[in-house]
Amino acid sequence: MKLLYDFFPIIIFFVVFKLFGIYAATTSAIIVSLIQVVFYWLKHRKFEKMQVVTLLLIIIFGGATLIFHKPIFIKWKVSIINWLFAAVFFGSQWIGGKNFVQRMLDQKISLPDEVWRRLNMFWVIYFLILGFSNIYVVYHFSTSTWVNFKLFGVLGLTLIFVIIQAIYLSRHIKE
């Protein structure tokens, strides 16, 4: 459910792009992301930091796309967000007693410290690969192909990554 919630602005972007083009899709993504953050705050009375960062980036890059009438800005946003995620996960190894993955999951599962470190680095590598994959698609394919990649490619890669990680985790989870 959380994955669908996180992908909702991308799905709206995709649908609006197919119907009305890149600029309408960019506008809708900004609006939907803003509504999503407000809804989260109304429900939980707090903000998720990464959700706010993502909103700010879509406002900045989406706004630049609309102001300068150049889709390259919204296309780069995907890579920048993934690289920021990679930096946060990487930096979390040295800030606090637990890395980012461990902070998210240690209430649910128990793992040796080395496994937590590996999982965290897997996410760092995954986000770096997503960022560079996006750049490749941006500069080697049409905007329509990029939009398809943004929804289906990223979602597919994420599902594959999560399945691989679940298989890896199953070997290390303590009873």
N, C-alpha and C positions, 0 to 999 in steps of 0.2 A: 504494500500500500504506500509506503514511504517513497519507493522508487517511482510509482505513478505520480505521486504528489510532486516530486522533484522534476519529473519530466513534463508536467502539465504545460508550463510556458512554451516548451519546445514543440509540443503537439499542437498548441494553438498557433505558434509561429508557422509550422508546417502547413496547416490547413489554410490559414489566411494567405500565406505565400502562394499556394496553388490557386486560390481564387482571385487574389487582388495584387500580388507582386511583393517585392522585397520591402518597399517602404511602408505599406500597410501592415505587413507582417512584423516589421520592426516596431512600429507604433503599438500594435497589439501585444507584442512581447513585453514592452515596457509597462503597459497598463496591467496586464495579467500578473506580471512579477510584483508590481506594487500592491495589487489586490491580495496576492498570495502572502506577502509579508504582513500586511495589515490584518488579514484573517488570522494568521498564526499568532500575532500579538493579542488580538481579541480573545482567542481561545486559551492561550497559555500565559498571557500577561508578561511575556518576555520575548526577546528576539534571538534567533539563532545567528551567531556572528557571520557564518559563511553565507547564509541567506541574504543578510544585509549587504555584505561585500558584493555578492552576485548582483543584487538589485542596483547598487551604485555603479557597477561596471556596465550593466545593460543601459542604465540611464546615460552614462558618459559615452559609451561606444555607439549605442543606439541613437542618442542625441546627435553625435557627430555624423552618423550616417544620414540622418534626416536633414541636418543643417547644411552639410556640404554636398549632399546628394551623391554620396559615394558608399556603396555597399561594403567596401573593404573593411571599414571600421567594425561593423557588426560581425563580419567573418572572423576578424582577429580576436574578438571578445572570447570566443570559445577556447582558443589556445591560451590566452592570458589567464582565464579562470582556472583551467587545468594546471597551468604552471604555478599559479598561486596555491592551489590545493597541494601540489607536489612540495612546494616550499614549506607550507604549514606542517604537513606530515613529516617532512625531513627535519625541520627545526624542532618538532615536538619531542624528538629523542633526547634533547638536552634541556628542555624546559619542563620543570616539574619532575615528579618521580615516575611518570608513565608516559609512553608515547601516545599519539592520537588514537590509534586503533585500540589500544588497551583501555584508554579512558572511555571509549564508546562501548566496549564489549565485556570488560572484566566483571561486570555485575551478572552477566549471563553465562559466561564460560570461564574456566580456569585453564591457563596454559603456562608452560615454562617461559621465563623471561626471554630466552633466545628465540622462541617461536613468535612472541609478541614483536620482537625487533624485526624478524624476517617479514612478518605480515605487514608491518608498517612500511618497510622498504619495498615490498611488492606494490603497495598503493602508490608510493612515490614514483616508481618506475612506470606503473600503469598510467598515472596522470601525465607524466612526461611524454609517453608514447602517444596518448590521446592528443596532446597539444601539438606535437610534431605531425601526427597524421592529419589533423585538421589543416595545418599550414600546407601540407602537400596537396590536399584536395582543393584548397582555396586557389592555389596557383597553377594547378594542372587540369582542372575541370570547370565546367560551367557552374553558374550560381544555382541552377536547378539541381545539379548533381550534388553540390555542396549541401543544399537544404536536405536532400534525401540522406546524405551521409550523416548530417547533424542529428537526424531523428533515428533512422534505422541502423546506420553504422555504429554510432556511439551507443545506442541502446543494446544492439547486438553484442558489441565488444564488452559492454558492462555485464551483460548476462553471462557471457562466456567466462569473463574474469571472476565473477562471483561463484560460478559453479566450480572452477578450478580451485578457487580459494576454499570452498566448502570441502572439496575432496582433500586438500592439504590439511585443513583443520581437523577433519575426521580422524586423521592418523595421530593427532597430538592432544586431543581433548582428554582431560583427566576426568575420571568418573566421579 
